[in-house]
Structure formats: C-alpha cells, structure tokens
Amino acid sequence: MLEQSQLGKSSEYKSAYDPQLLFPFPREVKRAELGIDDKNPGFYGVDIWTHYEISWLNQVGKPCIAIGEIIYPASTPNIIESKSLKLYFNSFNGTKFASSSEVVETVIRDLSNAVGDKVEFRLLPADNQGSIYKFDGVCLDNLDVYCDTYTPNPDYLTTCNSIVTEELYTNLLKSNCMMTLQPDWASVYIKYTGARIEHAGLLKYIISLRDNNEFHEQCVERIFHDIMIKCKPGSLSVYARYTRRGGLDINPFRTTQKYFTVPENSRLMRQ
C-alpha cells in the first residue's frame, strides 16, 4: 500500500490547492504486526502534529504565513503519511483564500475525510512559537549501560516488587522512517503506576529501537504495548516528541486513561 504513496520518491510540488495529495494509511496494518487489536487496542490517545511551513495567498495575492497545529484521536481508522501532508500544504502556496478562517475550514474538512474522523486544526502566529518545554520526571540518559542491541528487544523490560508511580524520560529514542530509512529523533516520556520498572533495562529497551524502521505512531504504540505486556502496570502513558523534518514534528501520545487531558503541545529544545 505504501508503494502507492510519494514517500521516498521524487515528487512534483504543486502550488495550486489539491486535496488529492493526501495519502491515508490504515492504522490496523502496522498494529497487526505488533499484535495489537485495532478494534480494542488497550489504549487511548492522540497524534499531535505541528507544521511550521504553512503559507497561502490572500485575495490580492499577498502571501500569508502561519504555524499549524493538528490533533486527531488515536482511534481514527487512518493516519496521514507525512510527505503527503507536506505536499498537500505546499499546494496552498499559490492558492488564494478569502480568509484564514477559510484555510482552517478547508484543512479540517480535508484531513477529517482522510483520517476518517474529526480533526482539530488551528493556525498560530508565525512569530509566536511559545515557550520551550521540558519533560517532568527522572531523566534516564546518564545511566551507564552497555548497549549492543539496536533492534527491538522487550526482554530488557523487567520489574521489581515495589509499587510506585513514576515519571521517566529519555532523549535517546531513535528509529528510522520505514520507507526512506532516514533517522527519526525523539524524546519520550513515560508515566506509570505499578511494579517498579528497572531503569537501566528500560533505557536499553528504548535504545534497542535505534535501527528499527517504523512510523512515529507505530514506534510509540510498540513502546506502550511492550511495557504493558512485560511490566503489566496498572496505568501507563507514553508521549514522544519527535524533532521536525520538512517543517513537521509529530508527537504521538498513548495512555490507558479513557478520559485524559491532551498533553501540552510545547516544543522541546531539540524541536
């Protein structure tokens, strides 16, 4: 199915509005590879995208620019392949819109049709990127661990008997685009309640994803699924913030909590 997308191919960059450039990809395809039931995945959540390169023309041909924030639930049937999203927004570059409200309405309609559910979208001023955010909790990065495995190894995930609530994070998450094999860099935050997860093993597990080829969303769902299977916490949230590529950052959030607060969409220093 991905062979039909523009990912990893030379592409014609259209500057006239074209919603057909969007390429939806079913979530169930990659979830099945992980053993996740798409109808009952065991988690809730959202995918949060920030697009820093949105531009269009007003009615007299003057360029307008903005930052776009896209949020849609993890329960949507589809995700949008990221290159197709970039091509779609590029098609606004030479298109006249009556107002920014028309831009917002157009994007919500097109993206909602693509993912199969209602998408939230808003435009933010291009000169206001907000404050720099830092994850709460204990950083695992200074642990002195020996690493020689760079393909996913959930056996590194072990627990001890004490019951805790912990917030942990690491900046050492790296995976690769499944089509282009370009590196994807991220920081990942994990909050859980349950048997204490051994920190060194958790860090080694995250590092073991280093040569894995997956979409951002699948990588986060793999982390969530593996921790649930191996450590069996009573509650779990996993939030990854990826560095931007091509003007886009993608930030998946997965949680056991049905009624959750959408996490703050403030960029980390690396974003």
C-alpha positions in Angstrom: 0.0 0.0 0.0 2.8 2.5 0.8 4.2 1.8 -2.6 1.4 4.0 -3.9 2.4 7.0 -1.8 5.0 9.6 -2.7 7.2 8.6 0.3 10.8 8.1 -0.9 10.1 9.2 -4.4 10.8 12.3 -6.5 7.7 14.4 -6.4 6.2 17.3 -8.3 5.5 20.1 -5.9 2.1 21.6 -6.8 1.3 25.2 -5.7 -2.4 25.0 -6.5 -4.7 23.5 -3.9 -5.1 19.8 -4.3 -6.7 17.7 -1.5 -6.0 14.5 -3.6 -2.3 14.8 -2.5 -3.2 13.4 1.0 -2.4 9.8 1.4 -4.3 8.0 4.2 -2.7 4.8 5.7 -4.7 2.4 7.8 -3.6 2.1 11.4 -4.6 -1.6 11.5 -1.9 -2.7 9.1 1.0 -1.8 11.4 -0.9 -2.6 14.6 -1.5 -6.2 13.4 2.3 -6.6 13.1 2.6 -5.7 16.8 -0.2 -8.0 17.8 -2.5 -5.0 18.7 -6.2 -5.5 18.1 -7.2 -2.4 16.1 -10.8 -2.5 17.4 -9.7 -2.8 21.0 -6.0 -1.7 21.2 -5.9 -1.3 25.0 -5.0 2.4 24.8 -6.4 5.9 24.0 -4.6 8.9 22.9 -4.0 11.5 20.2 -1.5 12.3 17.5 -0.3 15.9 17.7 1.3 17.5 14.6 2.9 20.9 14.3 3.5 22.3 10.8 5.9 25.3 10.7 5.7 26.0 7.0 2.1 26.9 6.1 1.5 29.7 3.6 -1.2 30.8 1.2 -2.3 34.0 -0.7 -4.9 36.5 0.4 -7.4 37.9 -2.1 -5.0 40.4 -3.5 -2.2 37.9 -3.9 -0.2 38.8 -0.8 1.4 35.8 1.0 0.2 34.9 4.5 2.2 32.5 6.8 1.3 30.7 10.0 2.1 27.7 12.1 -0.5 24.9 12.1 -1.5 22.6 14.9 -3.2 19.3 14.0 -4.7 16.9 16.6 -6.7 13.8 15.9 -7.5 10.8 18.1 -5.6 7.5 18.1 -8.9 5.8 17.3 -9.1 7.2 13.7 -9.1 4.4 11.1 -6.2 6.1 9.2 -3.1 8.2 9.8 -1.8 10.6 7.1 1.6 9.8 5.5 3.8 12.7 6.4 5.2 13.5 3.0 1.7 13.6 1.5 0.7 16.1 4.2 3.7 18.4 3.3 2.7 18.2 -0.4 -0.9 19.0 0.5 0.1 22.1 2.4 2.6 23.1 -0.3 -0.4 23.2 -2.7 -1.7 26.1 -0.7 1.3 28.2 -1.6 -0.1 29.6 -4.8 -3.8 29.4 -3.8 -5.9 32.4 -2.8 -8.2 32.1 0.2 -10.7 34.7 1.4 -9.6 34.5 5.0 -7.6 32.4 7.5 -10.9 31.0 8.6 -11.4 29.6 5.1 -8.0 28.0 5.4 -8.9 26.4 8.7 -12.3 25.1 7.4 -10.6 23.6 4.3 -7.9 21.8 6.3 -10.4 20.4 8.8 -12.6 19.1 6.1 -9.8 17.5 4.1 -7.9 16.0 7.0 -11.1 14.7 8.6 -12.0 13.0 5.4 -8.5 11.5 5.1 -8.3 10.1 8.7 -11.9 9.1 9.0 -12.9 11.2 12.0 -13.0 14.8 13.1 -9.6 16.6 13.1 -8.8 19.6 15.2 -6.8 22.3 13.4 -5.8 25.8 14.3 -3.4 28.4 12.9 -0.9 30.1 15.2 1.0 33.3 14.6 4.3 32.5 12.8 6.3 34.8 15.2 5.0 33.1 18.3 6.4 29.6 18.8 5.7 29.6 22.5 7.9 28.6 25.4 10.5 25.8 25.4 9.1 22.8 27.3 10.9 20.2 29.4 9.5 16.8 30.4 8.9 16.3 34.1 10.4 13.3 35.9 13.7 11.4 36.1 16.0 11.6 33.1 17.5 8.1 32.2 20.2 9.4 29.9 23.1 9.5 32.4 22.7 5.8 33.3 25.9 3.9 32.5 24.5 1.0 30.4 26.2 -1.4 28.0 24.4 -1.5 24.6 24.9 -3.9 21.8 21.4 -4.4 20.5 19.7 -2.0 18.1 16.6 -3.9 17.1 13.6 -4.1 19.4 14.2 -6.2 22.5 11.4 -6.1 25.1 13.2 -8.7 27.2 15.2 -5.7 28.6 12.0 -4.7 30.4 11.9 -6.1 33.9 10.3 -5.0 37.2 10.9 -5.4 41.0 8.4 -5.9 43.7 7.9 -2.3 45.0 4.8 -0.5 43.7 5.5 3.1 42.5 4.2 5.9 40.4 7.0 7.3 38.3 7.6 9.8 35.6 10.6 9.0 33.4 12.0 10.3 30.2 14.9 9.9 27.8 16.2 11.9 24.8 17.9 8.8 23.3 15.0 7.5 21.2 15.9 7.0 17.6 14.2 5.0 14.9 14.1 5.2 11.1 11.5 6.0 8.5 10.2 2.7 7.2 10.4 3.8 3.6 13.3 6.3 3.3 15.3 4.9 6.2 16.1 8.5 7.3 16.6 8.8 11.0 13.8 10.0 13.3 14.9 11.5 16.6 12.7 11.9 19.6 12.4 12.4 23.3 10.0 10.0 25.1 8.1 10.5 28.4 6.7 7.5 30.3 4.5 7.7 33.3 3.1 4.6 35.0 1.8 3.2 38.3 2.7 -0.4 39.1 5.7 -2.6 39.8 8.8 -0.5 39.6 10.4 -0.8 36.1 14.1 -1.3 36.2 15.5 1.9 34.8 18.6 0.6 33.1 16.6 -2.1 31.3 14.0 0.5 30.2 16.8 2.7 28.8 18.4 -0.3 27.0 15.0 -1.2 25.6 14.5 2.4 24.2 18.0 2.3 22.7 17.2 -1.1 21.1 14.7 0.6 18.8 17.6 2.5 17.2 17.7 0.6 13.9 14.0 -0.1 13.8 12.1 1.1 10.7 8.6 2.3 11.7 6.3 5.3 11.6 6.4 7.6 14.6 2.9 6.4 15.7 3.8 2.7 15.4 7.0 3.2 17.4 5.1 4.8 20.3 2.5 2.1 20.2 5.3 -0.5 20.2 6.8 1.0 23.4 3.4 1.2 25.0 2.4 -2.3 24.1 5.8 -3.9 25.1 5.7 -2.1 28.5 2.1 -3.3 29.1 3.0 -6.9 28.2 6.3 -7.2 30.0 5.7 -5.0 33.1 1.9 -5.0 33.5 1.5 -1.6 35.1 -1.9 -0.6 36.4 -1.8 2.6 34.4 0.6 3.8 31.7 1.1 6.9 29.4 3.7 7.2 26.7 4.4 10.5 24.9 7.0 11.0 22.3 8.0 14.3 20.8 9.9 13.9 17.5 12.2 16.6 16.1 10.8 18.2 13.0 11.6 17.1 9.5 10.4 19.0 6.4 8.8 21.6 8.7 6.7 19.0 10.6 7.0 17.5 14.0 4.8 14.5 15.0 4.1 13.8 18.7 2.1 10.7 19.5 0.5 10.2 22.9 -0.9 6.9 24.2 -2.5 6.2 27.6 -4.6 3.6 29.5 -6.8 6.5 30.7 -10.0 6.7 28.8 -10.7 10.3 30.0 -7.3 12.0 29.5 -6.0 15.5 29.1 -4.4 16.2 25.8 -0.7 16.8 26.7 0.9 20.2 26.2 2.0 20.9 22.7 5.0 23.0 23.5 8.2 22.2 21.7 11.3 20.8 23.4 14.7 22.4 22.9 15.5 20.0 20.1 12.3 20.8 18.2 
